[in-house]
Amino acid sequence: MSDPQPRCSLPAGAGAATLGVRGGQQRTEYGEVAEPLFLTQGYAYDRAADAEAAFAGELDIFTYSRYSNPTVAAFEERLRLLEGAEACYATATGMSALFATLAALVGQGGRVVAGKALFGSTFVVLEDLLGKWGVRTDYVDAHRMEDWQQALATPADVVLFETPSNPMMDIVDIAAVSELAHRAGAVVVVDNVFATPVLQRPLEFGADLIVYSATKHIDGQGRVMGGAVLGPRDLVCGPIQDFIRNTGPTLSPFNAWVLVKGLETLALRVRAQSAAALELATWLQDHPRVASVRYPLLTSHPQYTLAREQMSGGGTVVSFDLDAGAGLPGERSAPVAEAGEDEAELIKKRTFAFLDALQIVDISNNLGDAKSMVTHPGTTTHRKLGAQGQAAIGVSPATVRLSVGLEDVPDLRADLDQALRAV
C-alpha cells in the first residue's frame, strides 16, 4: 500500500462540524471514503539505516504502535484541529491521560493546586498515588477566586480543575485562574469533558493543557474507551509523550478508528443534547418533587454570567436534588446539604426509588452518550470522596446527575415525571 495522500485542504476558520468530519483526513491509493484502520503492532523498514534513523529521531516514520499508529495519529490530528491546539496525544482512557499528564509534570516535593470538585478516581491519583511519591495537593473551591488567590500566593507546579465540574456544574473562570497560576509558575490543566471542544476551548482563555475522557461525548455511543491530552508541542510532545510511550497506556487502533467516527457527529450530538438538557433543566426547576437544579445556562446558576462568557452552550448534563426529605407531597423541603446518618439513609432510599422507577433513562455511571443516563454520584462516581468530601462540593444523598441523550424531549420529560411522582 502506498503512503497516504496529503490531508484534505480546509478553509481557515472551519467550524466544529466541518473539522469533525474532514479534519486531518488522509486517504491511501484506494481513495476510500471512510478512514482506514491500521491494525498492526510494528512496521517494516526498507533498509537497516532507516530503522536506525527512526529510533534516533532523525526520520519521522512509524516504528511501533505503542509509540504511534496511523489510525491513532488520524484521531489525534482531528481532535487537535477541533481544539485548536498545537499537539495532541491519545491514550487508552481518560484517567490514563490525566495521570500521565500529572506524573510527567510533577516530581517529589512538587505541589498541585486543584479544585475540590473532582472525579473520584482523580482524587485517588492525587492523594494515594502522587501523594506517596511526595507530591502535595492543596484543594480550593474552584469557583471562588479568593481561594485561588490565597492558594497561588506561593509557587505551584500544576493547577487542575474541571469546568463545568462533575457533578454540580460549578463554572471556573479559566482566564483569571490561568493568570494567577502562571504567576505562581504553574501549568494549568483543565478537564474539559463536560463542555467538549464544541462548547468550550480552554486554551483560548489561557489554559495550558486539556484532558479528555474520549469515552464520553467523543465516542458518545457506549462502544469504546479512550483519552487524550492537548496543548503546546513542547509539553505534549516532550515530557507527556515520553511518559506515555515508556509506560504504555496506548490507545488501540480499533478504538481510535471508532473515536474518529465519533468525532464526525460530535458537534451535531452535543448541540442537540445541550438544547434538550436546557429544556429539561428549565422544566425540572419548577417540578414540585425537585428541590434544586444545577445547569450552567439557567439564570439561577450562581456562575450563569461566566458560563455565558466561556461556553457556547450549557452542556449535556443536568444535576438536581430531589425533594426527598420529610414533608407532605407537593411541599418542598430545603435542599439536603448535610443530614444525620439515619436521615441520609432514608433520603438515599427515596432517591434510589426514583432511579429504579425510570423506564427510558438508564442507570449508569457513564455520561455523554446518545442514550440518556442517570447516576447517583454519592454512591458511585464520587463515593471515594466520603460524606464530608461530597458535602464540600454540594453532593448530597438526594443528588442525581442526568446525562441527556438524543431521545425525544417529551418522552424524557414524561419518564422523569412519572418516576418523580412515584417516589
C-alpha positions in Angstrom: 0.0 0.0 0.0 1.3 3.5 -0.8 1.7 6.3 1.6 -1.5 8.1 2.5 -2.3 11.1 0.3 -2.0 14.6 1.7 -4.6 15.9 4.1 -7.6 17.5 2.5 -7.4 21.3 2.4 -9.9 23.0 4.7 -10.6 26.8 4.8 -9.2 28.8 7.6 -11.7 29.1 10.4 -13.7 26.0 9.5 -16.4 25.2 12.0 -16.5 22.3 14.5 -18.9 20.3 12.4 -16.6 20.6 9.3 -13.5 19.8 11.3 -15.2 16.8 13.0 -16.0 15.3 9.6 -13.0 16.4 7.5 -10.2 17.4 9.8 -6.8 15.7 9.2 -8.3 13.2 6.7 -5.8 11.1 4.7 -6.5 8.6 2.0 -4.5 5.7 0.7 -4.1 4.9 -3.1 -7.5 3.3 -3.0 -9.4 6.5 -2.3 -11.5 5.2 0.5 -14.2 7.4 1.9 -14.1 6.0 5.4 -10.8 6.4 7.3 -8.6 3.2 7.0 -8.0 1.1 10.1 -4.4 0.0 10.5 -4.3 -3.0 12.9 -0.6 -3.6 13.3 1.9 -3.9 16.1 5.0 -3.0 14.2 6.4 -1.7 10.9 9.0 -2.9 8.4 11.9 -0.8 7.0 13.3 -0.7 3.6 16.9 -0.5 5.0 18.6 -1.1 8.3 19.8 2.5 8.2 16.1 3.7 8.1 15.4 1.8 11.4 18.5 3.4 12.9 17.5 6.8 11.8 13.9 6.4 13.0 15.0 5.3 16.5 17.5 8.2 16.6 14.7 10.6 15.9 16.2 11.6 12.6 13.4 10.0 10.4 9.7 10.7 11.1 8.1 7.3 10.4 6.1 4.8 12.4 8.2 2.4 14.4 6.0 0.6 16.9 2.3 1.0 17.7 3.0 1.7 21.4 4.6 4.9 20.1 2.3 5.8 17.3 0.0 4.3 14.7 -1.6 5.8 11.5 -5.2 5.4 12.8 -4.3 6.8 16.2 -2.5 9.7 14.6 -5.6 10.4 12.5 -7.7 10.7 15.6 -5.1 12.9 17.3 -4.9 15.2 14.4 -8.7 15.6 14.0 -9.2 16.3 17.7 -6.2 18.7 17.7 -7.8 20.7 14.9 -11.2 20.8 16.8 -9.5 22.0 19.9 -7.2 24.5 18.2 -4.1 23.0 20.0 -0.5 22.6 18.8 -0.4 19.0 19.7 -2.5 16.0 20.8 -1.5 12.7 22.3 -4.1 9.9 22.7 -4.3 7.4 25.5 -6.2 4.3 26.4 -8.6 6.1 28.8 -9.4 9.5 30.2 -7.8 8.6 33.5 -4.6 7.5 31.8 -4.5 10.8 30.1 -4.9 12.7 33.4 -2.4 10.5 35.3 0.2 10.7 32.5 -0.1 14.5 32.4 0.3 14.9 36.2 3.1 12.3 36.5 5.0 13.9 33.7 4.8 17.4 35.2 5.3 16.9 39.0 8.0 15.1 41.0 9.0 14.5 44.6 8.3 17.6 46.6 6.0 19.1 43.9 2.8 20.9 44.5 -0.6 20.7 42.8 -3.5 23.1 43.5 -6.8 21.5 42.5 -10.4 22.3 42.6 -12.3 20.3 45.2 -14.9 19.2 42.7 -13.0 16.3 41.2 -14.0 12.9 39.8 -13.4 10.2 42.5 -10.5 8.5 40.6 -8.8 11.8 40.1 -8.8 12.3 43.9 -7.3 8.8 44.3 -4.5 9.7 41.8 -3.7 12.9 43.7 -3.9 11.5 47.2 -2.9 7.8 47.0 -0.6 7.7 44.0 1.1 11.1 43.7 0.8 11.6 47.4 3.0 8.6 48.3 5.6 10.0 45.8 5.9 13.2 47.9 3.6 15.4 45.8 1.4 17.7 47.9 -2.1 18.7 46.7 -4.0 21.7 48.1 -7.7 21.9 47.3 -9.8 25.0 46.7 -13.4 25.9 46.0 -12.7 26.4 42.3 -15.5 28.8 41.7 -14.2 31.2 44.4 -11.4 33.5 43.2 -10.3 34.4 46.7 -9.5 30.7 47.3 -7.3 30.7 44.2 -5.6 33.9 45.2 -4.7 32.6 48.5 -3.5 29.2 47.3 -1.5 30.6 44.4 0.3 33.2 46.5 3.0 30.6 46.8 4.7 28.6 43.9 3.0 25.5 42.4 3.8 23.1 39.6 0.3 22.3 38.4 -3.2 23.8 38.7 -6.0 21.3 37.9 -9.8 21.9 37.7 -13.0 20.8 35.9 -15.3 23.3 34.4 -18.2 22.6 34.4 -17.5 20.4 37.4 -18.8 16.9 37.9 -21.5 16.7 39.1 -22.6 20.0 40.5 -21.7 22.1 37.3 -19.6 24.7 39.0 -18.0 27.1 36.5 -14.4 28.2 36.9 -13.1 31.5 35.5 -10.4 29.9 33.2 -8.7 33.2 32.3 -8.5 34.6 35.8 -7.2 31.3 37.3 -4.7 30.8 34.5 -3.3 34.3 35.1 -2.8 33.6 38.8 -1.4 30.1 38.1 1.2 31.4 35.6 2.4 34.0 38.1 2.9 31.1 40.5 4.9 29.1 37.9 2.2 26.5 37.4 0.9 24.7 34.3 -2.9 24.9 34.0 -4.6 21.6 33.3 -8.4 21.7 32.5 -10.7 18.7 32.4 -13.0 19.8 29.6 -15.1 16.6 29.4 -18.4 18.2 30.2 -18.1 21.0 27.7 -16.2 19.3 24.9 -14.4 21.4 22.3 -17.7 22.1 20.7 -18.9 24.3 23.6 -15.7 25.5 25.2 -12.0 25.8 24.2 -10.0 26.5 27.4 -6.7 27.2 25.5 -8.3 30.4 24.2 -8.7 31.6 27.8 -5.1 30.9 28.8 -5.1 27.3 29.9 -2.0 25.2 29.0 -3.3 21.7 28.7 -6.7 20.0 28.2 -7.5 16.4 29.2 -10.4 14.4 27.8 -12.1 11.1 28.5 -12.9 10.3 24.9 -15.1 7.5 26.3 -17.8 10.2 27.0 -19.1 12.5 24.3 -16.3 11.8 21.7 -17.4 8.2 21.3 -20.9 9.1 22.5 -22.4 5.7 21.8 -21.2 3.4 24.5 -18.7 1.5 22.4 -15.0 2.0 23.3 -12.7 3.8 25.8 -10.1 6.4 25.1 -8.5 9.6 26.3 -6.4 12.5 25.1 -4.2 15.4 26.3 -3.8 18.5 24.2 -1.7 21.7 24.4 1.6 23.2 23.4 4.0 21.0 21.5 6.9 21.3 24.0 4.7 19.8 26.8 2.6 17.3 24.9 5.4 16.0 22.6 8.0 16.4 25.4 7.6 15.0 28.9 4.0 13.8 28.5 4.8 11.9 25.3 7.9 10.4 26.9 5.8 9.2 29.9 3.1 7.6 27.8 5.4 5.9 25.3 7.5 4.3 28.0 4.7 3.3 30.4 2.3 2.1 27.7 -1.2 3.4 28.3 -1.6 3.3 24.5 -4.9 3.8 22.6 -5.6 0.8 20.4 -6.0 1.4 16.6 -9.5 0.0 16.6 -10.7 2.3 19.5 -9.0 5.2 17.7 -10.9 4.4 14.5 -14.2 4.3 16.4 -13.4 7.6 18.0 -12.6 9.2 14.7 -16.0 8.2 13.5 -17.5 9.6 16.8 -15.9 13.0 16.0 -17.8 13.2 12.8 -21.1 13.6 14.7 -19.8 15.2 17.9 -20.9 18.7 17.1 -24.4 17.6 16.0 -24.9 15.4 19.0 -23.6 17.8 21.6 -25.6 20.7 20.4 -28.8 18.7 20.2 -28.2 17.2 23.6 -27.4 20.6 25.1 -30.6 22.1 23.8 -32.6 19.1 25.3 -30.7 19.5 28.6 -31.6 23.2 28.9 -35.3 22.4 28.2 -35.3 19.6 30.8 -33.4 21.7 33.4 -36.0 24.6 32.9 -38.8 22.1 33.5 -37.2 20.4 36.4 -36.6 23.6 38.4 -40.4 24.1 38.6 -41.2 20.5 39.4 -42.8 20.1 42.9 -40.7 17.0 43.7 -37.4 18.7 42.9 -35.6 20.8 45.5 -32.9 22.4 43.3 -31.4 22.2 39.8 -27.9 22.9 38.6 -27.3 23.8 34.9 -24.9 26.5 33.6 -27.5 28.3 31.4 -30.2 28.5 34.0 -30.3 32.1 35.3 -30.5 30.6 38.8 -26.9 29.1 38.4 -24.5 31.2 40.6 -22.0 31.5 37.7 -24.5 32.0 34.9 -22.9 35.1 33.6 -19.4 33.5 33.5 -20.9 30.4 31.8 -22.3 32.6 29.0 -18.9 34.2 28.5 -16.9 31.0 28.4 -19.3 28.5 26.8 -21.4 28.5 23.7 -23.9 26.0 25.3 -24.7 24.7 28.7 -23.6 21.1 28.1 -25.4 17.8 28.1 -25.6 17.2 31.9 -28.2 18.4 34.4 -27.7 17.8 38.2 -30.6 18.2 40.6 -31.6 17.4 44.2 -34.8 15.5 44.8 -37.2 16.9 47.4 -36.5 13.6 49.2 -36.7 14.9 52.8 -39.5 14.7 55.2 -42.6 16.6 54.2 -46.0 16.3 52.6 -46.4 15.6 48.9 -46.2 18.8 46.9 -44.3 20.6 49.7 -40.7 21.4 49.2 -38.2 20.7 51.9 -34.8 22.5 51.9 -32.1 21.0 49.7 -30.2 18.4 51.7 -26.7 19.6 52.3 -25.9 17.6 55.3 -28.0 15.1 57.1 -27.8 12.7 60.0 -26.9 9.1 59.3 -30.4 7.7 59.6 -31.9 10.6 57.7 -29.3 10.3 54.9 -30.1 6.6 54.5 -33.8 7.4 54.2 -33.1 10.1 51.6 -30.8 7.7 49.7 -33.6 5.0 49.6 -36.1 7.5 48.3 -33.6 8.7 45.7 -32.9 5.1 44.7 -36.7 4.6 44.3 -36.8 7.4 41.8 -33.9 5.9 39.8 -35.5 2.5 39.8 -38.8 3.9 38.6 -37.3 5.3 35.4 -38.4 3.4 32.3 -36.5 5.0 29.5 -33.5 6.6 31.2 -30.7 4.1 32.1 -29.0 3.9 35.5 -25.3 4.2 34.6 -22.1 5.9 35.8 -21.3 7.0 32.2 -22.3 10.3 30.6 -22.2 11.9 27.2 -24.0 9.0 25.5 -26.7 9.1 22.9 -28.8 7.3 25.5 -29.9 9.3 28.5 -28.3 8.1 31.7 -28.9 8.9 35.4 -26.3 8.5 38.2 -26.3 8.7 42.0 -22.9 10.3 42.5 -22.7 9.8 46.2 -22.7 6.0 45.9 -20.9 5.7 42.6 -18.6 8.2 40.8 -17.9 10.3 43.9 -18.1 7.6 46.5 -14.4 7.8 47.3 -14.7 11.4 48.5 -16.7 10.3 51.5 -19.7 12.1 53.1 -17.6 15.1 54.2 -15.9 15.5 50.8 -19.2 15.1 49.0 -20.8 17.7 51.2 -17.9 20.1 50.5 -18.8 20.1 46.7 -22.5 20.2 47.2 -23.3 16.5 46.7 -26.0 15.1 49.0 -27.8 11.8 49.2 -30.6 13.4 47.2 -28.3 14.5 44.3 -28.9 13.0 40.9 -26.8 13.5 37.7 -28.7 13.3 34.5 -26.8 12.9 31.2 -29.3 13.9 28.5 -29.2 11.8 25.3 -30.9 12.1 21.9 -34.3 10.8 22.8 -37.4 12.9 22.2 -37.6 15.5 25.0 -41.3 14.9 25.6 -40.6 11.2 26.2 -37.7 12.0 28.6 -39.9 14.6 30.4 -42.7 12.1 30.8 -40.4 9.4 32.1 -38.8 11.7 34.7 -42.2 13.0 35.8 -43.7 9.6 36.4 -40.6 8.5 38.3 -40.6 11.6 40.4 -44.2 11.2 41.3 -43.7 7.5 42.1 -41.3 8.2 45.0 
